[in-house]
Amino acid sequence: MCPACDQRFTTYERAQLPLLVRKRDGDTDPFVAEKVRSGIERALGGREIAAGVIDGILERVEAAAHDAAPEVASEEIGRIVLDELKRADEVAYLRFASVYKDFQGAQDFEKEMAALDE
């Protein structure tokens, strides 16, 4: 009962399961948005980018992760970040792709740059 207006109110509790990320080796870790942000910021590494772009990318990653709850594949997170960076900044996209796709040499960069032009 509300002491100010004497009206009754009800609260509902919901269980909130932790969101897990399934890594390539099969292990799982808790989803930590700051880890994703850190990866995006490293890829951008001093690049000029419009305010709010990182937050927008992070929001879309988190939404997709929650849609896949309770477990999302790290590959899915990486794919979303790649897609978003491709639209936001091609240099950041290539930096992120070099780690995500495990580039082994210059030819991997050349191939990815050619794919950007398609």
N, C-alpha and C positions, 0 to 999 in steps of 0.2 A: 504494500500500500504506500502510495506517495504521501509523505508527511505534509507537503505543501498544498495538495489539492484533494486528498483523500480518494484518489482514483486508484484502481487496481492496474497493475501492469504485469506482463509476463516476459521472461527472458528465455531464450532458447540457447542451448549449448550444442556446438557441433564439434565432432572430433576432427582435428586437422592432422592428417598424416604427413610425415615428412616427405618432401619431394626428393627423389633419388636420381642420380645420373649414373647410367650404366656405361662404363668406359670400355674401350676396345678390348681390353684383356679380360672383360667379364666382371671385374670388381665394380662395386657401387660406392658412391660417395654422396653425401648430402649436396643438393643444389645450392650453390652460393653465388648469388648475383654479382658480387664484387669480383669474383674470379673472372666472370665473363667480361665485366667492365674493364678489368685490368688487361685482358687480352685485346680488347678493342682499342684501348688507349695505347698499348704497345704498338699495335699495327698502325695507328695513326701517327705515332712518334713525331710530334712537332708539326704535323700537317694542319693547315688552316681548314677548319670545318665549321659549318653553321651551328650556332648554339642550339642545343636540344637534340642534335642528331644522335649522339651517344645514348641519351636517355630514351629516345624513340626506338633505337635498335634493341636496347635492353628490355624495354616494355614488350616488344614483339617476341623476343626470346622467352621471357618469363611467361607470357600468355601461352605460347606453344608448349612450353614445359608443363604448365598446369593443365593444359588440355590433354596431355599424354600421361598425367599423373596416374599412379604414384611413381612411375619410373620413366625417364626419358633417356634416349641414347645420346651419348656425347657427339656422335656423328650428326645427329639431327640439330643439335645446338650449333655445331660448327657450320653446317650447311646454311642455316638461317643467317648467321653472322656473315658468311661469305656473300650470300645474296644481297644482304643489306649494304655491306661495304662496296660491293660492285656498283651499286647505284650512287653511293655517297662519295667514294674516293677510290679511283682505280689503283693508286699507289698503295694505299692501305689494304685494298683487296689483295694485291699481289704479295704484300708482306704476310698477311694472314694466311693466304693460300700456301705460301712456301712452307709454313709450319704444319698447317692442317693436312695438306696433301703430300708432305714429306718430300719436298723437292730435293733432288740429288745433284743437280748441276744447272748450268746456264740454259741448257736445252729445255729444261722443265719450265723456266721462266719464259723462254721464247714461245713455247707451245701455249702457255696460259695467256700470254699477251696476244697471240694470234686469235685465241678463242674470244678475247674481249672485243675484237673488231667484228666478230660475226653478228 
